[in-house]
Each structure stands twice: as structure tokens, then as C-alpha cells.
Amino acid sequence: MEKKINNIIISDSLKNLSIYLNNNKFSNLIILLDINIENKCLDLLYKDVPILKLKKTIIIKILSGERYKSLKTCIKIWKIFIKKNIDKKSLLINFGGGVVTDLGGFIASLFKRGINFINVPTTLLGMVDASIGGKNGINFYKYKNEIGVINNPIYTIINYRFLDSLPKKEIYSAFGEILKYGLIYNKKYFNYIKKIKIYGIVNWVKIIYIAVKIKNKIVDKDPKEILGIRKILNFGHTIGHAIESLFLLKKKIITHGEAISLGMICESWISKKVNNLSNKDYKTICKVILSFFKIRKIKKKYFKYILKIIKNDKKNYNNKIYLVLLKNIGSASYNHEVHEKLIIKSIKKMNDLYKKK
């Protein structure tokens, strides 16, 4: 089965990548991947796209993890590009999860003022979110995605067979973003996703296709995030990114989807206070999120750090905090000014859910 949305292809193989490479000539082919993907997925890539093994493809490996989505990593890779004489007619294939596609898109967009790149996401989170929409970037000075560009790949080619190699925690992580799409845009999709049993038979094509379709619709309306509508994709991310940054600082493990889900619980409570989200919808949201994720309690001593990160969020201006909030399940609005005291209270309310567990 194959589905197409603009330059995004969803199928059970990478034959489209093989066809494209055979029909186009590039001076250099480069694959950027992390060391985990090399062990699990590289053979499948070579099997579907044999030209990558036949040609002198340049393989660049990075260590796995959010901490390596950094300027330091970029500089190392740009130095390799220069040593290998990478020119404007080269093609970079970003083969991996969200860190690889974010980082690779950024590297390709800046090198020689831009070389072509293709995203081949291998994680569910990469398939439904990170590789879609043209946002590329790196973390900087403890802030997530602080430096970046908006630039679309030639193609994003999604082969859902890669999901067979993923640990369950990585599958769960993606459900933070997947639930978000239902919450901000499509209640029917939310109601479908909340019934999914990850350990059972899952229709990945349907899940991925609808998620990508929702994100693509929103991005098409506001590709450069100038009009504002694209901001709704950040629901849960303002507080969620701060939580993720905190765990990164403490060198404790939390997945992106887990952090965003905690952010969605907090921002749903704020939606109830500021944007007339019903208490019934709020309780439903908490119940569904807690069926996928556990509460990670945030200690009081870290509240100031959380606020520091939030105050630096890209959606803010004039030293005021602005959030995306829900009106109801399936509908969101943006540019809601929220006082920091309300944010702290929302984290305390989330902590209360931990006590009830």
C-alpha cells in the first residue's frame, strides 16, 4: 500500500528513493545516520536502494541522542564535507529519527548556501512529526531548537517497516505528537488513537497518513509561521520543551513524546482556566495521556528553571508568555497571554496527578 501527500511518500519500501536516485545524477551521495540506525536499518536501506551500495556513498555517523543535535556536531560534519569535496550537486540523505532529520536538514540548508537533501525517517516520531513541515535546527545553550531554518527536503520517504526494529518506548514516544494532532485539529482521529493497543495489530499506514495529512494541511496554510495558524502545532510544546530541557540538564532520560504529553496535560489545565475548555474534556485528555505515559513529577526547586526556558520560547514577544490552548478536543487557538503563576500552578496540578497514581 502506498500513500502520497505532496512530496511525502508512505509505503512499505524505499523503491521510490531507488527510482529517484537512478533517474537523477548527483556528484556525491551522503548518508547521515546515528550508530543505532546503522545496526538496525542500514541493510534494509541497501536492499531497497542498491545504488547506495554500488556507488561510493559517503557514510557519516553520529552518536545517538538529543545532546548531539548541536553546533559542535554540525562543525564536525561540515569539516567532513569540505575534506570530501562535497559540492552543490551533492545529495544528503538523512536516515534516522528526529535528531538526524533536524540536524541533517540544518546542515544541508547552510552548507554552500544549500545542498539538496531527502529525509528517510526510521522512527514513528520522525515519520509523523520531525521529518514533516520543513523545520530544521539544533539545540543551543541548553535551549531546544534555538537555531534553525525552514527548508523542505526534495522528498520525505516513509517506510513503516522500519517500525519493526523500534523498541516499544520509541513507539510510545510518538504517541505524544499523534495525540496532539487529534487534540488540536481532529476529534475523530483523537478518538481513534486513544483506543490503539500498541502491543496488538496496528494499522500504521492509517495512523501515519492521517497525522501527516493534518500537519501538512496546517503547514500549507502558514509555511513560514508568519500568519500564526502553524503555531497550533506547538500545543504542549512550550511547557513540554522546558520539561525536556530540564531532564537533559539533569542527564536523565525522557523521550520527546513523553515530555510533550506532560506539557499537554499542563496546557490543557491552563486551557480550562483561560480558554473555556470543559472540565469533561480536560479529564478525558488526562485519562488518555496517562494511558500512554506516566507522570514525571517536577520538584519545586526546578520551577524557576522551567520558567527560564519558557520565557525564551520562540512564540513569546514583549517579555510576555504566549501559549497555544485548546477550545475543545479537536480545536485550538493561539497567542494566549499566560502569566507565569498560572504555568507554575499547572505543573503543580500535573504533580497532583502523580500523587493519585
MIMIDO-58577 format. One line per field, with one value per residue (C-alpha): residue in one letter; x, y, z. Coordinates in nm, 2 decimals. Each point is the difference from the previous one (the first is absolute). Layout:
N
resn <- a/...
X <- X/...
Y <- Y/...
Z <- Z/...
This chain:
357
resn <- m/e/k/k/i/n/n/i/i/i/s/d/s/l/k/n/l/s/i/y/l/n/n/n/k/f/s/n/l/i/i/l/l/d/i/n/i/e/n/k/c/l/d/l/l/y/k/d/v/p/i/l/k/l/k/k/t/i/i/i/k/i/l/s/g/e/r/y/k/s/l/k/t/c/i/k/i/w/k/i/f/i/k/k/n/i/d/k/k/s/l/l/i/n/f/g/g/g/v/v/t/d/l/g/g/f/i/a/s/l/f/k/r/g/i/n/f/i/n/v/p/t/t/l/l/g/m/v/d/a/s/i/g/g/k/n/g/i/n/f/y/k/y/k/n/e/i/g/v/i/n/n/p/i/y/t/i/i/n/y/r/f/l/d/s/l/p/k/k/e/i/y/s/a/f/g/e/i/l/k/y/g/l/i/y/n/k/k/y/f/n/y/i/k/k/i/k/i/y/g/i/v/n/w/v/k/i/i/y/i/a/v/k/i/k/n/k/i/v/d/k/d/p/k/e/i/l/g/i/r/k/i/l/n/f/g/h/t/i/g/h/a/i/e/s/l/f/l/l/k/k/k/i/i/t/h/g/e/a/i/s/l/g/m/i/c/e/s/w/i/s/k/k/v/n/n/l/s/n/k/d/y/k/t/i/c/k/v/i/l/s/f/f/k/i/r/k/i/k/k/k/y/f/k/y/i/l/k/i/i/k/n/d/k/k/n/y/n/n/k/i/y/l/v/l/l/k/n/i/g/s/a/s/y/n/h/e/v/h/e/k/l/i/i/k/s/i/k/k/m/n/d/l/y/k/k/k
X <- 0.00/0.13/-0.12/0.12/-0.04/0.19/0.37/-0.07/-0.03/-0.12/0.05/0.15/0.32/0.25/-0.04/-0.09/0.34/0.16/-0.18/0.08/0.37/0.02/-0.17/0.21/0.37/0.17/0.38/-0.01/-0.25/0.04/-0.19/-0.03/-0.10/0.05/0.18/-0.32/-0.16/0.31/-0.04/-0.38/-0.10/0.29/-0.02/-0.37/0.09/0.27/-0.25/-0.26/0.25/0.29/0.15/0.11/0.22/0.13/0.11/0.26/-0.25/0.14/-0.13/0.01/-0.08/-0.10/-0.06/-0.37/-0.18/-0.13/0.32/0.17/-0.24/0.25/0.22/0.30/-0.14/-0.08/0.36/0.14/-0.22/0.07/0.37/-0.06/-0.20/0.30/0.25/-0.22/-0.05/-0.38/-0.14/-0.33/-0.09/0.02/-0.30/-0.02/-0.23/-0.10/-0.06/-0.13/-0.22/-0.09/0.35/0.15/-0.27/0.01/0.38/0.05/-0.26/0.18/0.35/-0.12/-0.18/0.30/0.29/0.10/-0.33/-0.19/0.03/-0.29/-0.11/-0.25/-0.14/-0.05/-0.14/0.05/-0.20/-0.37/0.06/0.21/-0.27/-0.29/0.18/0.37/0.06/-0.32/-0.05/0.35/0.12/0.37/0.21/0.23/0.00/0.21/0.10/-0.23/-0.30/-0.17/-0.02/0.13/0.18/-0.16/-0.14/-0.32/0.10/-0.18/0.18/-0.04/-0.20/-0.09/-0.02/-0.17/0.04/-0.21/0.19/0.27/-0.24/0.06/0.35/-0.11/-0.01/-0.35/0.11/0.08/-0.35/-0.16/0.20/-0.16/-0.35/0.06/0.01/-0.27/-0.25/0.09/-0.13/-0.33/-0.03/0.08/-0.17/-0.20/-0.21/-0.09/0.37/0.06/-0.29/0.16/0.35/-0.11/-0.12/0.32/0.18/0.36/0.06/-0.28/-0.05/0.04/-0.09/0.32/-0.08/-0.33/0.16/0.30/-0.20/-0.27/0.27/0.21/-0.32/-0.10/0.35/0.03/-0.33/0.10/0.35/-0.14/-0.21/0.30/0.33/0.23/-0.21/-0.07/-0.38/-0.02/-0.21/0.30/0.06/-0.28/0.25/0.19/-0.28/0.16/0.35/0.06/-0.02/0.10/0.33/0.08/-0.05/0.21/0.28/-0.01/0.04/0.28/0.17/-0.03/0.13/-0.32/-0.18/-0.34/-0.13/-0.12/-0.35/-0.01/0.11/-0.25/-0.28/0.07/0.00/-0.34/-0.14/0.12/-0.11/-0.34/-0.05/0.09/-0.24/-0.27/0.08/0.06/-0.17/-0.32/0.11/-0.26/0.09/-0.13/0.24/0.28/-0.06/-0.02/0.33/0.17/-0.14/0.10/0.35/0.06/-0.10/0.31/0.24/0.08/0.02/0.36/-0.02/0.17/0.15/-0.06/0.37/-0.01/-0.30/0.22/0.21/-0.32/-0.12/0.34/-0.03/-0.36/0.08/0.24/-0.26/-0.01/-0.38/0.06/0.05/0.01/0.12/-0.34/-0.08/-0.24/-0.15/-0.20/-0.32/-0.29/-0.36/-0.11/0.13/0.06/0.04/0.28/0.08/0.33/0.16/-0.15/0.19/0.05/0.15/0.29/-0.19/-0.26/0.27/0.14/-0.34/-0.06/0.32/-0.11/-0.34/0.20/0.20/-0.34/-0.08/0.33/-0.13/-0.32/0.18
Y <- 0.00/0.35/0.34/0.34/0.35/0.26/-0.10/-0.26/-0.36/-0.27/-0.37/-0.33/0.05/0.26/-0.08/0.37/0.11/-0.26/0.12/0.36/-0.06/-0.21/0.28/0.29/0.05/0.13/0.07/-0.15/-0.20/0.04/-0.19/0.15/-0.25/-0.07/-0.31/-0.18/0.03/-0.14/-0.33/-0.03/0.15/0.06/-0.35/0.07/0.33/-0.17/-0.27/0.24/0.25/-0.20/0.30/0.13/-0.31/-0.01/0.36/0.15/0.13/0.21/-0.13/0.25/-0.14/0.20/-0.11/-0.06/0.26/0.35/0.13/-0.06/0.23/0.28/0.25/-0.21/-0.29/0.23/0.13/-0.36/-0.09/0.31/-0.07/-0.35/0.16/0.22/-0.28/-0.21/0.28/0.01/0.24/0.16/-0.30/-0.24/-0.16/-0.06/-0.29/0.05/-0.36/-0.03/0.16/0.36/0.09/-0.11/0.17/0.32/0.01/-0.12/0.25/0.29/-0.12/-0.03/0.33/0.20/-0.18/0.20/0.19/-0.32/-0.35/-0.24/-0.25/-0.28/-0.12/-0.37/-0.02/-0.33/0.08/0.05/0.35/0.09/-0.13/0.19/0.32/0.08/-0.07/0.18/0.38/0.12/0.10/-0.08/0.11/-0.07/0.05/0.29/0.12/-0.25/0.11/-0.24/0.08/0.35/0.04/-0.12/0.06/-0.09/-0.20/-0.30/-0.31/-0.12/-0.29/-0.16/-0.37/-0.20/-0.38/-0.12/-0.33/0.17/0.01/-0.38/0.08/0.26/-0.06/0.06/0.31/0.17/-0.10/0.14/0.32/0.08/-0.02/0.33/0.18/-0.23/0.08/0.37/-0.01/-0.13/0.25/0.31/-0.10/-0.32/-0.14/-0.31/-0.08/0.05/-0.24/-0.25/0.03/-0.03/-0.35/-0.12/-0.29/0.02/-0.37/-0.10/0.02/0.36/0.17/0.21/0.12/0.16/0.15/0.15/0.11/0.19/0.16/0.11/0.13/0.21/0.15/0.06/0.18/0.23/0.07/0.07/0.28/0.16/-0.15/0.26/0.04/0.37/0.00/-0.19/-0.31/-0.22/0.08/-0.24/-0.28/0.12/-0.10/-0.16/0.10/0.32/-0.18/-0.33/0.12/0.16/-0.33/-0.17/0.25/-0.05/-0.38/0.07/0.23/-0.27/-0.27/-0.20/-0.18/0.12/-0.04/0.29/-0.13/-0.06/0.36/0.14/-0.21/0.14/0.35/-0.08/-0.09/0.33/0.21/-0.18/0.11/0.36/-0.04/-0.07/0.31/0.24/-0.14/-0.16/-0.36/-0.21/-0.20/-0.31/0.05/0.07/-0.32/-0.20/0.14/-0.09/-0.35/-0.07/0.15/-0.20/-0.32/0.05/0.18/0.03/0.33/0.11/0.22/0.34/0.11/0.35/0.09/-0.03/0.23/0.31/-0.19/-0.11/0.36/0.12/-0.24/0.09/0.37/-0.06/-0.18/0.11/0.08/0.27/0.37/0.32/-0.21/-0.16/-0.38/-0.11/-0.35/-0.21/-0.11/-0.23/0.12/-0.36/-0.34/0.05/0.38/0.23/0.37/0.19/0.32/-0.03/0.21/-0.21/0.12/-0.21/-0.06/-0.19/-0.21/-0.10/-0.09/-0.22/-0.19/-0.04/-0.14/-0.24/-0.11/-0.06/-0.26/-0.18/-0.01/-0.17/-0.27
Z <- 0.00/-0.09/0.09/-0.12/0.14/-0.21/0.03/0.28/-0.09/0.24/-0.09/0.10/-0.19/-0.12/-0.37/-0.07/0.13/-0.22/-0.31/0.08/0.04/-0.31/-0.20/0.13/0.00/0.31/0.04/0.35/0.21/0.37/0.27/0.35/0.27/0.36/0.12/0.12/-0.35/-0.16/0.19/-0.04/-0.34/-0.23/-0.16/-0.08/-0.16/-0.22/-0.10/-0.12/-0.14/-0.14/-0.18/0.34/0.05/-0.36/-0.01/0.23/0.25/0.28/0.34/0.29/0.34/0.31/0.36/0.10/0.21/0.03/0.14/-0.33/-0.19/0.05/-0.17/0.09/-0.20/-0.30/-0.01/0.00/-0.29/-0.20/0.04/-0.14/-0.29/-0.08/0.02/-0.23/-0.25/0.04/-0.25/-0.09/-0.22/0.30/0.18/0.37/0.12/0.36/0.12/0.35/0.27/0.08/0.11/-0.33/-0.22/0.20/0.00/-0.36/-0.14/0.18/-0.12/-0.36/0.00/0.11/-0.17/-0.32/0.06/-0.05/-0.15/-0.07/0.27/0.04/0.33/0.06/0.36/0.18/0.32/0.04/0.15/-0.30/-0.24/0.15/0.11/-0.01/-0.37/-0.11/-0.04/-0.09/0.34/0.05/0.29/0.29/0.38/0.13/0.34/0.17/-0.21/-0.22/-0.38/0.07/-0.33/-0.33/-0.34/-0.19/-0.31/-0.15/-0.13/-0.35/0.14/0.33/-0.06/0.28/0.02/0.29/0.00/0.20/0.29/0.05/0.12/0.26/0.38/0.14/0.19/-0.34/-0.13/0.31/-0.03/-0.34/0.15/0.18/-0.34/-0.15/0.28/-0.05/-0.36/0.12/0.28/-0.21/-0.33/-0.02/0.29/-0.21/-0.03/0.37/0.08/-0.24/0.14/0.37/-0.07/-0.15/0.17/-0.10/0.08/-0.23/-0.37/-0.11/-0.33/-0.02/-0.35/0.12/0.31/-0.18/-0.30/0.20/0.23/-0.30/-0.18/0.30/0.04/-0.37/-0.02/0.29/-0.14/-0.35/0.15/0.16/-0.12/0.15/0.32/-0.09/0.01/0.33/-0.07/-0.01/0.37/0.10/-0.08/0.32/0.24/0.30/-0.13/0.20/0.34/-0.15/-0.15/0.33/0.18/-0.27/0.05/0.37/-0.03/-0.26/0.26/0.27/-0.24/0.06/-0.28/-0.12/-0.36/-0.20/-0.02/0.38/0.07/-0.25/0.15/0.35/-0.17/-0.15/0.34/0.15/-0.30/0.00/0.36/-0.10/-0.29/0.25/0.20/-0.30/-0.31/0.13/-0.05/0.18/0.31/-0.18/-0.29/0.24/0.20/-0.33/-0.12/0.33/0.00/-0.36/0.04/0.32/-0.18/-0.21/0.24/0.36/0.19/0.07/0.31/-0.03/0.34/0.12/-0.01/-0.38/-0.06/-0.06/-0.26/-0.18/-0.01/-0.13/-0.29/-0.07/0.00/-0.28/-0.22/-0.36/0.02/0.27/-0.06/0.21/0.29/0.02/-0.01/-0.27/-0.02/-0.24/0.18/-0.07/-0.04/-0.01/-0.11/-0.37/0.00/0.12/0.00/0.04/0.14/0.35/0.24/0.32/0.33/0.14/0.32/-0.20/-0.16/0.34/0.12/-0.31/0.09/0.36/-0.14/-0.21/0.30/0.18/-0.26/0.09/0.36/-0.11/-0.19
